[in-house]
């Protein structure tokens, strides 16, 4: 038996025996204070009403015995730990088992990558990079645990990663870490083992037992009390651990829709110097609405320009934000040297406008063009008609953008002038645009006539 194989064998036996003799040798578990939103595993379980919460465990490594190396461990998708007696072909131990949960759709075949990562800080030592096998025990409990090569660890100077290669089951997450006390220049472990075996040192990093579960093993265990049909081991404490992590899922909210328009920006009356706090105008509430929703902004001199014309580029920018938020995104865009190019590209890519619609984005938009662009920013279902048999005196079949104009009238977004005319060829002010966008985003503001 070579030196490495002997060390692995000793480490496995130590993992089984030491916890029984020296329980305090096991590190205290210090999970992160709370599970982040991204740490919640979106499993697809047989019962779609339930999901499982996990967290990320970070702790100092107690296995490492090399004074020239400091190691810390990170275990994602962490359920918790259980204490149990394990009887294996290598011996018996009162062991602490770390449990992780990986949904079925997160497995690459039988492989689960980065099951454990190790951060290494070196003091006068050099890690020999490469890969080494990790011993695992699959769940053949009625025959005792069967040792297999079920994982692989990869090393770099700054750290290591453990990958699970044989599906859910119980693994020894003790990784044999090869290092030297001099810089040998060896590029890989295979070279070092062959050319400088006498200079190689070994230490261990990791945890003695890592139990990896997926949806199928959890469903099997909750129904039958076993992780596999042929298993005999009952895993005391595991059911409570699983049920504690389980939560009832809220009904899924449709990603696309008007419900995505929520207050995201601050607004204070008087924040625009051309809308003083001690003056009230008809458009004040609409301006506040579009600013709070992140759909319109002022200029660089802190003015809103309520009576100013709206440029085509500005209407397209507003429509891009409107569409982006409507489909569940943030509405935030990064601007380039020509500020409106980002919005134009987005509008073209998402069917808000078409190539060739406009030849000059810097000119003022007409009221007809504004209706066309804004009506195209949301789905037709978001503009459900509330007004029937609408007649607009100056809009007919031959009027450019008549379809969009009439759709917005029917939806209660447009009301026109006192005689219901629209004046589609006139320009439109920013305050009027704020009112229109407010009614598109908030159907409670729409007007029935």
C-alpha positions as CSV (number, residue, x, y, z in Angstrom):
1,X,0.0,0.0,0.0
2,X,1.5,3.4,-1.0
3,X,1.8,6.3,1.4
4,X,-1.3,8.1,0.1
5,X,-3.5,5.0,0.2
6,X,-2.4,4.2,3.8
7,X,-3.1,7.8,4.8
8,X,-6.6,7.6,3.3
9,X,-7.3,4.4,5.1
10,X,-6.1,5.8,8.4
11,X,-8.2,9.0,8.0
12,X,-11.4,7.0,7.3
13,X,-10.8,4.8,10.4
14,X,-10.1,8.0,12.4
15,X,-13.3,9.6,11.1
16,X,-15.2,6.6,12.5
17,X,-13.4,6.1,15.8
18,X,-12.4,9.6,16.9
19,X,-16.0,11.0,17.3
20,X,-16.8,8.2,19.6
21,X,-13.7,8.7,21.8
22,X,-13.4,12.4,21.5
23,X,-16.8,13.9,20.8
24,X,-15.4,17.4,21.3
25,X,-13.1,16.9,18.3
26,X,-16.1,17.7,16.1
27,X,-16.3,21.4,15.2
28,X,-19.1,23.5,16.4
29,X,-21.4,24.2,13.5
30,X,-21.9,27.9,12.8
31,X,-24.3,28.3,9.9
32,X,-24.9,31.7,8.4
33,X,-27.3,33.9,10.4
34,X,-30.1,33.4,7.9
35,X,-30.8,31.8,4.6
36,X,-30.6,34.2,1.7
37,X,-33.2,34.3,-0.9
38,X,-30.9,32.6,-3.3
39,X,-30.2,29.8,-0.9
40,X,-33.8,28.5,-1.0
41,X,-33.7,25.5,-3.3
42,X,-36.7,25.5,-5.7
43,X,-37.3,21.8,-5.8
44,X,-40.0,20.2,-7.9
45,X,-41.5,17.8,-5.4
46,X,-44.3,15.3,-5.9
47,X,-46.5,17.6,-3.7
48,X,-46.1,21.0,-5.5
49,X,-47.3,22.8,-2.3
50,X,-44.0,22.2,-0.5
51,X,-40.4,23.4,-0.9
52,X,-37.3,23.1,1.3
53,X,-35.2,25.8,2.8
54,X,-31.4,25.4,3.0
55,X,-28.6,27.7,4.1
56,X,-24.8,27.8,3.6
57,X,-22.6,26.4,6.3
58,X,-19.2,28.1,6.9
59,X,-16.8,26.8,9.5
60,X,-13.2,26.4,10.4
61,X,-11.8,23.0,9.4
62,X,-10.9,20.8,12.4
63,X,-9.5,17.9,10.4
64,X,-6.4,19.7,9.1
65,X,-3.3,18.9,11.2
66,X,-0.7,20.9,9.1
67,X,0.5,24.0,11.0
68,X,1.6,25.6,7.7
69,X,-2.0,25.5,6.3
70,X,-5.2,27.1,7.5
71,X,-8.4,25.7,6.0
72,X,-12.0,26.9,6.2
73,X,-15.0,25.0,4.8
74,X,-18.1,26.1,2.9
75,X,-21.0,23.7,2.4
76,X,-23.9,25.1,0.3
77,X,-27.5,23.7,0.3
78,X,-27.1,22.8,4.0
79,X,-30.1,21.2,5.7
80,X,-28.5,20.7,9.2
81,X,-26.8,17.8,11.0
82,X,-27.8,14.7,12.9
83,X,-26.0,12.5,15.4
84,X,-26.2,8.8,14.9
85,X,-24.3,5.6,15.3
86,X,-22.9,4.4,12.0
87,X,-21.7,0.8,11.5
88,X,-19.6,0.4,8.4
89,X,-17.1,-2.0,7.0
90,X,-14.4,0.3,8.4
91,X,-15.8,0.4,12.0
92,X,-18.4,2.0,14.2
93,X,-18.8,5.6,15.4
94,X,-21.2,7.9,17.2
95,X,-21.0,10.3,14.3
96,X,-22.1,13.7,13.3
97,X,-23.6,13.6,9.8
98,X,-23.9,16.8,7.8
99,X,-27.0,16.8,5.5
100,X,-27.3,18.7,2.3
101,X,-30.3,18.8,-0.1
102,X,-29.9,19.1,-3.9
103,X,-33.1,19.2,-6.0
104,X,-33.4,16.7,-8.8
105,X,-32.9,19.3,-11.5
106,X,-29.6,20.5,-10.1
107,X,-27.9,17.2,-10.8
108,X,-25.8,16.7,-13.9
109,X,-26.6,13.1,-14.4
110,X,-25.4,11.5,-11.2
111,X,-23.0,14.4,-10.5
112,X,-23.3,17.3,-8.1
113,X,-20.4,19.7,-8.4
114,X,-18.9,21.9,-5.7
115,X,-20.6,20.0,-2.8
116,X,-17.9,21.4,-0.5
117,X,-15.3,24.1,-1.1
118,X,-12.2,24.7,0.9
119,X,-10.3,28.0,1.3
120,X,-6.6,27.5,2.0
121,X,-4.1,29.9,3.4
122,X,-0.5,28.8,3.2
123,X,2.4,29.7,5.4
124,X,5.7,28.3,4.0
125,X,3.9,25.5,2.1
126,X,2.9,24.6,-1.4
127,X,-0.2,22.7,-2.4
128,X,0.4,20.1,-5.1
129,X,-2.5,20.7,-7.5
130,X,-4.4,18.0,-9.3
131,X,-7.3,15.6,-8.3
132,X,-7.7,12.8,-5.8
133,X,-10.6,10.3,-5.3
134,X,-12.9,10.7,-2.4
135,X,-14.3,7.6,-0.6
136,X,-18.1,7.4,-0.4
137,X,-20.6,4.9,1.1
138,X,-23.7,4.3,-0.8
139,X,-26.9,3.4,0.9
140,X,-26.7,-0.4,1.0
141,X,-27.6,-0.5,4.7
142,X,-28.7,-4.1,4.9
143,X,-25.2,-5.1,3.9
144,X,-23.4,-2.4,5.9
145,X,-22.0,0.6,4.2
146,X,-20.1,-0.3,1.0
147,X,-17.0,1.8,0.4
148,X,-16.8,3.1,-3.2
149,X,-15.0,5.8,-5.0
150,X,-17.9,8.2,-5.2
151,X,-16.3,11.7,-5.5
152,X,-13.4,13.7,-6.7
153,X,-11.5,16.6,-5.2
154,X,-9.7,19.3,-7.2
155,X,-6.9,21.4,-5.7
156,X,-5.3,24.8,-6.5
157,X,-3.0,26.9,-4.3
158,X,-5.9,28.9,-2.9
159,X,-8.4,26.1,-2.3
160,X,-10.1,22.9,-3.2
161,X,-13.5,21.7,-4.3
162,X,-15.3,18.4,-3.7
163,X,-17.5,17.0,-6.4
164,X,-20.1,14.1,-5.9
165,X,-20.0,11.7,-8.8
166,X,-22.3,8.8,-7.8
167,X,-25.6,10.4,-7.0
168,X,-27.3,10.9,-3.6
169,X,-25.9,9.0,-0.7
170,X,-23.5,9.1,2.2
171,X,-19.9,10.3,1.5
172,X,-16.8,10.7,3.5
173,X,-15.9,14.3,2.7
174,X,-12.4,14.0,4.1
175,X,-10.1,15.0,1.3
176,X,-6.4,14.1,1.3
177,X,-4.5,17.3,0.7
178,X,-0.9,16.8,-0.7
179,X,1.6,19.6,0.0
180,X,5.3,20.3,0.3
181,X,7.4,22.5,2.6
182,X,9.6,23.6,-0.3
183,X,8.7,24.9,-3.8
184,X,9.4,21.9,-6.0
185,X,8.0,23.4,-9.1
186,X,6.0,20.2,-9.7
187,X,2.9,21.1,-11.9
188,X,0.6,18.2,-10.7
189,X,0.2,15.7,-8.0
190,X,0.9,12.8,-10.5
191,X,4.3,14.3,-11.3
192,X,5.2,14.9,-7.6
193,X,4.1,11.4,-6.5
194,X,6.4,9.9,-9.2
195,X,9.4,12.2,-9.0
196,X,9.6,13.5,-5.4
197,X,7.6,11.1,-3.2
198,X,9.8,11.7,-0.2
199,X,9.1,15.5,-0.2
200,X,5.3,15.0,-0.2
201,X,3.3,15.6,3.0
202,X,-0.4,15.0,3.5
203,X,-3.1,16.4,5.7
204,X,-6.9,16.1,5.7
205,X,-9.6,18.6,5.2
206,X,-13.3,18.3,5.3
207,X,-16.0,16.6,7.4
208,X,-16.3,12.9,8.2
209,X,-19.7,12.3,6.8
210,X,-21.8,14.2,4.2
211,X,-25.3,12.9,3.4
212,X,-26.5,14.2,0.1
213,X,-30.3,14.0,-0.6
214,X,-32.4,14.8,-3.6
215,X,-36.1,15.0,-4.2
216,X,-36.4,11.2,-4.8
217,X,-34.6,10.2,-1.7
218,X,-36.6,12.6,0.4
219,X,-39.9,11.3,-1.0
220,X,-38.8,7.7,-0.5
221,X,-37.7,8.5,3.1
222,X,-40.9,10.3,4.1
223,X,-43.0,7.6,2.7
224,X,-41.1,4.5,3.7
225,X,-38.6,5.6,6.3
226,X,-35.7,4.5,4.2
227,X,-33.5,6.4,1.8
228,X,-33.4,3.5,-0.7
229,X,-35.9,0.6,-1.2
230,X,-33.3,-2.0,-0.1
231,X,-32.0,0.0,2.9
232,X,-32.4,-1.0,6.5
233,X,-30.9,2.0,8.3
234,X,-33.6,4.3,9.7
235,X,-31.6,7.5,10.1
236,X,-32.9,8.7,13.5
237,X,-33.5,12.5,13.5
238,X,-33.5,12.9,9.8
239,X,-37.3,13.1,9.4
240,X,-37.5,16.0,11.9
241,X,-34.6,17.7,10.1
242,X,-36.4,17.4,6.7
243,X,-39.8,18.5,8.1
244,X,-38.3,21.5,9.8
245,X,-36.8,22.7,6.5
246,X,-40.1,22.2,4.6
247,X,-42.4,25.1,4.0
248,X,-45.6,25.6,2.1
249,X,-45.1,27.4,-1.1
250,X,-47.1,30.4,-1.9
251,X,-49.1,30.2,-5.2
252,X,-46.8,31.2,-8.0
253,X,-47.3,34.8,-9.1
254,X,-47.3,35.3,-12.9
255,X,-44.0,36.8,-13.9
256,X,-45.5,39.2,-16.6
257,X,-48.2,41.7,-15.7
258,X,-49.2,45.1,-14.3
259,X,-48.6,43.8,-10.7
260,X,-44.9,44.4,-11.4
261,X,-45.3,48.1,-11.3
262,X,-44.4,49.0,-7.7
263,X,-42.9,52.0,-6.0
264,X,-39.1,51.8,-6.4
265,X,-37.9,55.4,-6.4
266,X,-38.3,58.3,-3.9
267,X,-40.4,61.4,-4.6
268,X,-40.7,64.6,-2.6
269,X,-43.0,67.4,-3.7
270,X,-40.7,70.3,-4.7
271,X,-37.9,68.0,-5.8
272,X,-38.2,69.5,-9.3
273,X,-37.5,73.2,-9.4
274,X,-40.2,73.8,-12.0
275,X,-42.8,72.1,-9.8
276,X,-42.7,74.1,-6.6
277,X,-43.9,72.5,-3.4
278,X,-46.4,75.4,-2.8
279,X,-48.0,75.2,-6.2
280,X,-50.5,72.5,-7.2
281,X,-51.2,71.5,-10.8
282,X,-53.5,68.9,-12.4
283,X,-50.6,66.7,-13.3
284,X,-48.9,66.6,-9.9
285,X,-50.2,63.2,-8.9
286,X,-49.3,61.7,-12.3
287,X,-45.7,63.0,-12.2
288,X,-45.4,61.6,-8.7
289,X,-46.7,58.2,-9.9
290,X,-44.3,57.9,-12.9
291,X,-41.3,59.0,-10.9
292,X,-42.0,56.6,-8.0
293,X,-42.5,53.7,-10.5
294,X,-39.2,54.5,-12.2
295,X,-40.8,55.3,-15.6
296,X,-39.9,58.9,-16.0
297,X,-37.1,61.2,-14.8
298,X,-36.2,64.9,-14.7
299,X,-33.3,66.5,-16.5
300,X,-29.8,67.0,-15.2
301,X,-30.8,70.4,-13.7
302,X,-33.5,68.9,-11.5
303,X,-36.4,70.1,-13.7
304,X,-39.3,67.9,-14.9
305,X,-40.3,70.2,-17.7
306,X,-44.0,69.5,-17.5
307,X,-44.9,71.7,-20.4
308,X,-42.0,70.7,-22.6
309,X,-42.4,68.6,-25.7
310,X,-41.4,64.9,-25.6
311,X,-38.7,63.8,-28.0
312,X,-39.1,60.5,-29.8
313,X,-36.0,59.2,-28.0
314,X,-37.7,60.0,-24.7
315,X,-40.9,58.2,-25.5
316,X,-38.9,55.1,-26.6
317,X,-37.0,55.3,-23.3
318,X,-40.2,55.4,-21.3
319,X,-41.7,52.6,-23.3
320,X,-38.5,50.5,-22.8
321,X,-38.8,51.0,-19.0
322,X,-42.5,50.3,-19.1
323,X,-42.0,47.0,-21.0
324,X,-39.0,45.9,-18.9
325,X,-40.8,46.3,-15.6
326,X,-44.0,44.8,-17.1
327,X,-42.1,41.6,-17.9
328,X,-40.6,41.3,-14.4
329,X,-37.3,43.1,-14.7
330,X,-35.9,46.2,-13.0
331,X,-36.5,48.9,-15.6
332,X,-32.9,50.0,-15.2
333,X,-30.7,50.5,-18.3
334,X,-27.0,51.4,-18.8
335,X,-26.6,54.3,-21.2
336,X,-23.9,54.7,-23.7
337,X,-22.3,57.7,-25.5
338,X,-25.6,58.3,-27.4
339,X,-27.9,58.0,-24.4
340,X,-31.0,56.7,-26.3
341,X,-29.3,54.0,-28.3
342,X,-29.7,51.4,-25.5
343,X,-33.5,52.1,-25.4
344,X,-33.8,52.0,-29.2
345,X,-32.1,48.6,-29.4
346,X,-34.3,47.3,-26.6
347,X,-37.4,48.6,-28.2
348,X,-36.5,47.0,-31.6
349,X,-35.6,43.7,-30.0
350,X,-38.8,43.5,-28.1
351,X,-41.2,44.6,-30.8
352,X,-42.1,48.0,-29.4
353,X,-41.0,49.7,-32.6
354,X,-39.8,48.3,-35.9
355,X,-36.8,49.0,-38.0
356,X,-37.5,52.0,-40.2
357,X,-40.4,53.4,-38.2
358,X,-38.5,56.6,-37.5
359,X,-35.5,58.4,-39.1
360,X,-34.8,60.9,-36.4
361,X,-35.0,60.1,-32.8
362,X,-34.1,63.6,-31.6
363,X,-37.2,65.4,-32.9
364,X,-40.4,65.9,-31.0
365,X,-42.9,63.0,-31.0
366,X,-46.4,63.5,-32.2
367,X,-49.4,62.4,-30.2
368,X,-50.1,59.6,-32.6
369,X,-46.5,58.3,-32.5
370,X,-46.6,58.4,-28.7
371,X,-49.8,56.3,-28.6
372,X,-48.2,53.7,-31.0
373,X,-45.0,53.4,-29.0
374,X,-46.6,53.2,-25.5
375,X,-49.4,50.9,-26.5
376,X,-46.8,48.5,-27.9
377,X,-44.9,48.3,-24.6
378,X,-47.4,46.0,-22.9
379,X,-49.5,43.0,-24.0
380,X,-52.9,43.6,-25.4
381,X,-54.4,41.9,-22.3
382,X,-53.0,44.7,-20.1
383,X,-55.2,47.2,-22.1
384,X,-58.5,45.5,-21.7
385,X,-61.4,47.7,-23.0
386,X,-63.6,49.4,-20.5
387,X,-65.2,51.8,-23.1
388,X,-67.3,50.6,-25.9
389,X,-68.2,52.0,-29.3
390,X,-65.6,54.7,-29.0
391,X,-65.7,57.4,-31.7
392,X,-62.8,59.9,-32.0
393,X,-63.7,62.7,-34.4
394,X,-60.3,63.2,-35.9
395,X,-59.1,59.6,-35.9
396,X,-60.3,57.3,-38.7
397,X,-59.1,54.3,-40.6
398,X,-56.5,56.3,-42.6
399,X,-55.0,58.1,-39.6
400,X,-51.5,56.9,-38.9
401,X,-51.4,54.7,-35.7
402,X,-55.3,54.8,-35.5
403,X,-55.4,51.2,-34.1
404,X,-53.1,52.1,-31.1
405,X,-55.0,55.4,-30.5
406,X,-58.4,53.7,-30.4
407,X,-57.1,50.9,-28.2
408,X,-55.9,53.4,-25.6
409,X,-59.2,55.2,-25.7
410,X,-61.1,51.9,-25.2
411,X,-58.8,51.0,-22.3
412,X,-59.5,54.3,-20.6
413,X,-55.9,55.5,-20.9
414,X,-56.7,58.3,-23.4
415,X,-59.6,60.7,-23.0
416,X,-58.6,63.4,-25.5
417,X,-59.9,66.9,-25.4
418,X,-63.3,68.1,-24.4
419,X,-64.8,67.0,-27.7
420,X,-63.0,63.7,-27.5
421,X,-60.7,64.7,-30.3
422,X,-57.1,63.5,-30.1
423,X,-55.1,65.8,-32.5
424,X,-52.7,62.9,-33.5
425,X,-50.4,65.2,-35.4
426,X,-49.7,67.6,-32.6
427,X,-46.8,67.3,-30.2
428,X,-47.4,66.2,-26.7
429,X,-46.1,67.5,-23.4
430,X,-44.3,65.6,-20.7
431,X,-47.1,66.2,-18.2
432,X,-49.7,64.7,-20.6
433,X,-47.3,61.8,-21.2
434,X,-47.0,61.2,-17.4
435,X,-50.8,61.0,-17.2
436,X,-50.9,58.4,-20.0
437,X,-48.1,56.3,-18.7
438,X,-49.7,56.4,-15.2
439,X,-52.9,55.0,-16.5
440,X,-51.2,52.2,-18.5
441,X,-49.2,51.1,-15.3
442,X,-52.2,51.5,-12.9
443,X,-55.6,50.4,-14.3
444,X,-57.3,52.0,-11.3
445,X,-56.5,55.4,-12.8
446,X,-58.2,54.6,-16.1
447,X,-61.3,56.6,-17.0
448,X,-64.6,55.1,-18.1
449,X,-66.8,57.4,-20.2
